[in-house]
């Protein structure tokens, strides 16, 4: 990609015109026969158009119609097949009806009811069994067309009425027409159900096949009704009034139905009917029926009942066999057509599937090429975005030595389509991002080096200043001047801590490092000695806990920043309580104050910074303490969190991991520094200002609020001699172990000397710390001033009024803004506060 103007031609305008039209130059010629070189539009068109067209042309046009037609023919074949059960029910109903008609005629003459009921019972049972077979055969047709289901429901309803009318036959309480009409309706409903299958207008041959067996069934039904009339007359011994008319009508309908059957039937079916009609049994029934025909004015002959029933029964069986044959022909024809249709449908569907598979195979080949390239590009993009680029940025962010160039992997997609060009463009973007990051890392490295150099120079000057202050303090006897020198001493110590903060800002390590473990109590005292208002710090017993030597300096720095923040944002008449307790393999340190506190939003923001150390920027300089604590905690593996106190203020919680703790009994102390130690003193005495400072640091929180001023305890007795006492944080860490009675300078009880109620009088004999190499006495600073004190708090404790932290924070923010504007008008230097900043929402660290 173009990254700047064309240096060879010097044409900047051409570069500006070309930089939005950057193309990756192919390294070989594109071939139209090579699949991976196809353009993206061609691949997508091939993947989408081929299967779409094949599916729309074949599947939508053929499949739905063929499947629907196959389903219709399958239902038709099952409806025709169930005709066997229907004709069986019709045959048994005809047997029951015809026999019932004869029994009714006998009963009209006074026949025996029990005999009639026993004769009809086997026929009724046979009918019921046939209906049960029909119900079972009709279950698969529950989802058939609506007309067939309606006809089937009507047939079952008519049969239920027949079942109900059976009880009226033996008593003969109803007329013959009433009883037999129920049988007629049931049989007609079954014949309508038999005629229900319709294959559609496109299959006339199947419609004719249905018509054949339906017409033959009607011929058989009319023959059965003629048998019933003649059998009833033979059992009654005479013809009824309307019997002649009814028989004539039935014979006419039978001839009409037989003619319709012969018209629709095939030649083979006609031949079979003719063969059945010439059967001797068929002939006997026909001859007996002819005898019942009226001839002129003669009365028709009443046939013998048993002879007529036997002959007509044989004729009905022949018609039943002929009916079953015609029905089997229709069922076979329907099954053949349905199977043929199913086979054609399967062939068409198979062809469609074959075409679709071919289309899918082509789409798969084309899509596989696109998917493989996209998958490789995606994996490379994710690897760059989630692993390579973040790792490179982390290495460049934490670099402490020279910044080296980072190699960028080439693109994994080497095709000449748009995806390949995208991969190369993405790698170019990655390379540009890494280049920018390297450049920024070098710039940041230079800035850090500048910070380190400035901090080192300032440290040298501060150390020289501290040495000079030590000399001045030893030679000064005026209490006021000595107090001012002690204030300058403390300011210089704070300046040194600011220099160390600059080193942390630049990513460098502290220069104050130790190689021996130190007790946790000494570490807490050393941190308190680093702040200005050390008198307000109250320490709880830390127990027998030791800190490894290499972490002492940075831990003291971190605790000092937290203590500085706690004392700076709380009222001067309150105490800051430091509690340390051992929990499992870690140590928790709580620093609680009763200050302004912070809002929940400000606490969440501060804890987020403490959990994830931010990069150095202007905001880090404005909130130096929070930045330093965050980075030192991350460097040492210490968990730091700010929480709101129960009665206001803040609680800073530190959890020291087991890796920072040394085993008990391994503490080795450095020898005391002669220039900063007092040579003699009582076990409970305090002989110097810094000794008093360390003593008041460890005073209990419940002690009277008579806080010392300028490091001098308010009611301490003038000591005659003093033991070696530390003066600064490094002296605290180098001090010998405490006395077992807890009365040393590190004790929570503080000095146990008797309180002086009257004005303090300096000792008459100056206290010295021995003689130097020339034999001259060494002066002990503040030895004569230990009793000259004045309280740091007013005589009466003012009434405490708890203000809103947000309101006080906003007021302080406006105050500091005005101060900064005033300083900006007088000087061009950027003021940097050594303590933590604050904002409208509460206190910042």
TAVENKA-V318657 format. One record per pair of residues at least 12 apart in sequence whose C-alpha atoms are under 7 Angstrom apart, sorted by the first residue. I is the first residue (numbers start at 1). J is the second residue. Records with the same first field share a line. If there is no record, write none. Layout:
I->J / J
This chain:
1->22 / 428
2->19
24->421
26->416
30->416
36->369 / 415
37->415 / 416 / 417
38->417
39->417 / 418
40->417 / 418
43->366
46->363
47->363 / 366 / 367
50->359
51->356 / 359 / 360
54->355 / 356
55->356
58->352
59->352
63->349
66->345
67->345
70->338 / 341 / 342
73->199 / 338
74->338
75->144
76->197 / 198 / 199
77->331 / 334 / 335 / 338
79->197
80->197 / 331
81->331
82->137
83->194
85->130 / 133 / 134
86->134 / 190 / 194
88->130
89->127 / 130 / 131
90->187 / 190
92->126 / 127
93->127
94->224
95->123
96->120 / 123 / 124
97->180 / 183
98->227 / 228
100->120
101->228 / 232
102->228 / 231 / 232 / 235
103->116
104->169 / 172 / 176
105->232 / 233 / 235 / 236
106->235 / 236
107->172
109->236
113->170 / 171
116->170
117->170
148->193 / 196
151->193
152->193
154->189
155->186 / 189 / 190
158->185 / 186
159->186
161->182
162->182 / 183
165->179
194->214
195->210 / 214
206->334
208->264
209->330
210->330
212->261 / 264 / 265
213->323 / 326 / 327
215->257 / 260 / 261
216->261 / 323
217->323
218->257
219->254 / 257 / 258
220->319
222->250 / 254
223->254
226->247 / 250
227->312
231->305 / 308 / 309
233->302
234->302 / 303 / 304 / 305
235->305
237->302
238->302
269->326
273->322
276->318
281->311 / 314 / 315
282->314 / 315
284->311
285->311 / 312 / 315
288->308
373->413 / 419
376->412 / 413
377->412 / 413 / 423
393->437
396->438 / 441
397->441
403->442
405->438
408->431
410->427
411->423 / 424 / 427
448->506
451->502 / 503 / 506
452->503 / 506
455->499 / 502 / 503
458->499
459->496 / 499
462->492 / 496
466->489 / 492
469->485 / 489
473->485 / 781
474->779 / 780 / 781
479->785
483->710
490->532
493->530
494->530
498->834
501->628
504->628
505->616
510->554
512->553
513->550 / 553
514->549 / 550 / 552
515->549 / 550
516->548 / 549 / 667 / 668
517->546 / 547 / 548 / 549 / 662 / 666 / 667 / 668
518->546 / 547 / 548 / 549 / 667 / 733
519->545 / 546 / 547
520->542 / 545 / 546 / 547
521->542
522->732 / 733
523->552 / 556 / 733
525->694 / 697 / 732
526->556 / 729 / 732 / 733
527->556 / 557 / 559 / 560 / 729
528->560 / 563 / 697
529->694 / 728 / 729
530->560 / 729
531->560 / 564
533->567
534->693 / 697
535->693 / 696 / 697 / 707 / 708
536->574 / 575 / 576 / 697
537->575 / 576 / 577 / 697 / 698
538->575 / 576 / 577 / 578 / 697 / 698 / 699 / 700 / 701
539->577 / 578 / 579 / 698 / 699 / 700 / 748
540->578 / 579 / 580 / 748
541->580
542->580 / 581
544->664
545->664
546->661 / 662 / 663 / 664
547->660 / 661 / 662
548->660 / 661 / 662
551->660
554->632
558->629 / 632
561->625
564->835
565->835 / 836 / 845
566->593
569->595 / 596
570->593 / 594 / 595 / 596
571->595
573->793
574->594
575->593 / 701
576->591 / 592 / 593
577->591 / 592 / 593 / 701
578->590 / 591 / 592
579->591
585->658
586->655 / 656 / 657 / 658
587->655 / 656 / 657
588->653 / 654 / 655 / 656
589->653 / 654 / 655
590->651 / 652 / 653 / 654
591->651 / 652 / 653
592->650 / 651 / 652
593->649 / 650 / 651
594->648 / 649 / 650
595->648 / 649
596->649 / 805
597->644 / 648 / 649 / 650 / 805 / 842 / 843
598->805 / 841 / 842 / 843
599->806 / 841 / 842
602->841 / 842
603->642
607->641 / 642
609->630
610->630 / 640 / 641
613->630 / 631
622->832 / 837
623->836 / 837 / 845
624->836
625->835 / 836 / 845
626->836 / 845
637->657
638->654 / 655 / 656 / 657
639->654 / 655 / 656
640->653 / 654 / 655
641->653 / 654
669->734 / 736
670->734
671->734
672->734 / 735
676->726 / 727
677->724 / 725 / 726
678->722 / 723 / 724 / 725 / 769 / 780
679->722 / 723 / 724 / 769 / 770
680->721 / 722 / 723 / 724 / 769
681->719 / 720 / 721 / 722 / 723
682->719 / 720 / 721 / 722 / 723
683->723
684->743 / 744 / 751 / 752 / 753
685->719 / 722 / 751 / 753
686->719 / 722
687->719 / 722 / 782 / 783 / 786
688->781 / 782 / 783 / 786
689->711 / 712 / 782
690->711 / 726 / 727 / 728
691->725 / 726 / 727
692->711 / 712 / 713
693->711
694->745
695->745 / 746 / 750
696->750
698->746 / 747 / 748 / 750
699->748 / 749 / 750
700->748 / 749
706->791 / 793
707->791 / 792 / 793
708->791 / 792
709->789 / 790 / 791 / 792
712->786 / 789
713->789
714->789 / 790 / 791
715->755 / 756
716->753 / 755 / 756 / 787
717->753 / 754 / 755 / 756 / 787
718->786 / 787
760->787 / 788
761->787
762->784 / 785 / 787
763->784
766->784
767->780 / 783
768->780
805->842
806->840 / 841 / 842
809->838 / 839 / 840 / 841 / 842 / 843
810->839 / 840
813->838 / 839 / 840
